[in-house]
Amino acid sequence: MLTLTQRQPANSGVVANLTIELTAEERTRSRHRWETPSGEVVFLRLPRGTVLQDGDILQDESNSTYVRIVAKPEAVITVTGESSSDLFRAAYHLGNRHVPVEINPSYLRLSPDPVLQTMLEKMGLQVVEEIVAFQPEVGAYGHHH
């Protein structure tokens, strides 16, 4: 079993031996156990509150294995509007509901939710269902590199 206990910055220059795709929700877990497609058992044991980002490198206890984290494509809804103020208003309302949101100057992205989708459409925004890598904001109290 491979136990990953340390995170290296994505730009650390370390070459990964293995790549693991994780959804946005899976990247928020500091304790997690899963099996790779090749059948290897991997256990994540990071400091509580650690949020992994696409490109992060994790190191095992023996310092011999490096694993690159990749944002796994998943079902999302992507929201666009006529102006940036439309997106600001939508981000405000989504923030009041405490849902993870990826914020980009030209779109907002969140997990599918029919109630929120209806709210956004009633605000005059365009909502498209997609399957892409989802990288929500960590939040004001999240751990950053």
VEXGU-49286 format. One line per field, with one value per residue (C-alpha): x, y, z; residue in three letters; chain. Coordinates in Angstrom, 1 decimal. Layout:
BEGIN
xx = [X/...]
yy = [Y/...]
zz = [Z/...]
resn = [ALA/...]
chain = [A/...]
//
This chain:
BEGIN
xx = [0.0/1.2/0.7/0.9/1.8/3.4/2.5/5.0/4.1/3.1/6.1/8.6/10.4/9.7/8.9/5.9/6.1/2.3/-0.8/-4.1/-7.3/-9.6/-12.8/-13.2/-14.8/-12.2/-9.5/-10.9/-10.3/-7.2/-7.9/-8.9/-8.3/-8.7/-7.4/-5.6/-6.6/-3.6/-4.9/-2.5/-4.0/-3.3/-3.9/-4.0/-2.9/-2.4/-2.9/-6.6/-8.1/-5.7/-7.3/-5.4/-5.2/-4.7/-1.0/0.0/2.6/2.2/5.1/4.9/6.3/9.5/10.2/10.6/7.3/5.8/2.2/0.7/-2.9/-5.0/-8.5/-10.8/-13.4/-16.8/-20.4/-20.8/-22.9/-21.2/-22.9/-22.3/-24.0/-24.2/-21.9/-19.5/-22.0/-24.4/-21.8/-21.0/-24.7/-24.8/-21.6/-23.2/-26.3/-24.3/-22.0/-25.1/-25.8/-22.3/-21.8/-18.4/-17.9/-15.2/-14.9/-13.5/-13.8/-16.1/-18.0/-19.0/-18.9/-20.6/-21.9/-25.2/-28.2/-31.6/-32.8/-29.7/-29.9/-33.5/-32.5/-29.6/-31.8/-34.4/-31.7/-31.2/-28.0/-27.1/-26.5/-24.8/-24.2/-20.6/-18.1/-14.8/-12.2/-13.9/-11.6/-13.7/-12.3/-10.6/-12.3/-11.1/-10.1/-8.7/-5.1/-3.1/0.4]
yy = [0.0/3.5/6.1/9.7/12.1/15.2/17.8/19.4/22.6/21.9/23.9/22.1/20.4/16.9/14.2/12.1/8.3/8.0/10.2/10.0/11.7/13.0/14.9/18.3/16.7/14.0/16.7/18.1/14.9/14.8/11.1/8.9/5.3/4.2/1.8/2.8/1.3/-1.0/-2.4/-0.6/0.6/4.3/5.9/9.7/11.0/14.7/17.5/18.1/20.8/20.3/21.0/19.5/21.4/20.2/19.6/19.1/16.5/14.2/12.3/9.0/8.2/6.7/9.7/7.4/7.8/11.0/11.2/14.0/15.0/15.7/17.3/14.5/15.6/15.5/16.7/20.4/23.3/26.3/29.7/32.7/36.1/39.2/41.1/40.6/42.2/39.3/36.9/39.0/38.8/35.0/34.5/36.5/34.3/31.1/32.2/32.7/29.0/27.9/25.8/25.3/27.5/27.9/31.6/32.8/36.2/34.8/32.0/30.4/26.6/24.4/20.9/20.2/21.2/21.6/24.2/26.4/25.9/27.2/30.2/31.1/30.8/33.0/35.6/35.6/33.6/30.9/27.5/24.6/21.1/19.9/17.2/19.0/19.4/21.3/23.5/25.5/28.2/27.0/29.7/32.3/29.8/27.1/26.1/27.4/26.6]
zz = [0.0/-0.9/1.8/0.6/3.4/1.9/-0.7/-3.0/-5.0/-8.6/-9.9/-7.6/-10.5/-9.1/-11.6/-10.7/-10.9/-10.9/-11.9/-10.1/-11.3/-8.5/-8.6/-6.9/-3.9/-3.7/-3.7/-0.5/1.5/3.6/4.5/1.7/0.4/-3.2/-5.8/-8.9/-12.3/-12.0/-8.7/-6.3/-3.0/-2.2/1.1/1.5/4.9/4.7/7.3/8.0/5.8/2.9/-0.4/-3.4/-6.7/-10.2/-10.7/-7.1/-6.4/-3.4/-1.8/0.0/3.5/2.2/-0.1/-3.1/-4.9/-6.3/-7.4/-9.6/-8.9/-12.0/-11.9/-13.1/-15.7/-14.0/-14.6/-14.0/-15.1/-16.7/-16.3/-18.6/-18.8/-21.0/-18.6/-15.7/-13.4/-14.3/-13.1/-10.0/-9.0/-9.6/-7.6/-4.7/-4.7/-5.1/-2.2/0.0/-0.6/0.3/-2.9/-4.4/-7.4/-10.0/-10.8/-14.1/-15.7/-18.4/-16.5/-13.3/-12.9/-10.2/-9.6/-11.2/-9.1/-10.6/-8.1/-8.6/-12.4/-12.3/-10.2/-12.5/-15.6/-14.0/-13.5/-17.3/-17.4/-19.8/-18.2/-20.1/-18.8/-19.5/-18.4/-17.6/-14.9/-12.0/-9.9/-7.4/-5.3/-2.1/0.0/2.4/5.1/2.8/2.8/-0.1/-1.4]
resn = [MET/LEU/THR/LEU/THR/GLN/ARG/GLN/PRO/ALA/ASN/SER/GLY/VAL/VAL/ALA/ASN/LEU/THR/ILE/GLU/LEU/THR/ALA/GLU/GLU/ARG/THR/ARG/SER/ARG/HIS/ARG/TRP/GLU/THR/PRO/SER/GLY/GLU/VAL/VAL/PHE/LEU/ARG/LEU/PRO/ARG/GLY/THR/VAL/LEU/GLN/ASP/GLY/ASP/ILE/LEU/GLN/ASP/GLU/SER/ASN/SER/THR/TYR/VAL/ARG/ILE/VAL/ALA/LYS/PRO/GLU/ALA/VAL/ILE/THR/VAL/THR/GLY/GLU/SER/SER/SER/ASP/LEU/PHE/ARG/ALA/ALA/TYR/HIS/LEU/GLY/ASN/ARG/HIS/VAL/PRO/VAL/GLU/ILE/ASN/PRO/SER/TYR/LEU/ARG/LEU/SER/PRO/ASP/PRO/VAL/LEU/GLN/THR/MET/LEU/GLU/LYS/MET/GLY/LEU/GLN/VAL/VAL/GLU/GLU/ILE/VAL/ALA/PHE/GLN/PRO/GLU/VAL/GLY/ALA/TYR/GLY/HIS/HIS/HIS]
chain = [A/A/A/A/A/A/A/A/A/A/A/A/A/A/A/A/A/A/A/A/A/A/A/A/A/A/A/A/A/A/A/A/A/A/A/A/A/A/A/A/A/A/A/A/A/A/A/A/A/A/A/A/A/A/A/A/A/A/A/A/A/A/A/A/A/A/A/A/A/A/A/A/A/A/A/A/A/A/A/A/A/A/A/A/A/A/A/A/A/A/A/A/A/A/A/A/A/A/A/A/A/A/A/A/A/A/A/A/A/A/A/A/A/A/A/A/A/A/A/A/A/A/A/A/A/A/A/A/A/A/A/A/A/A/A/A/A/A/A/A/A/A/A/A/A]
//
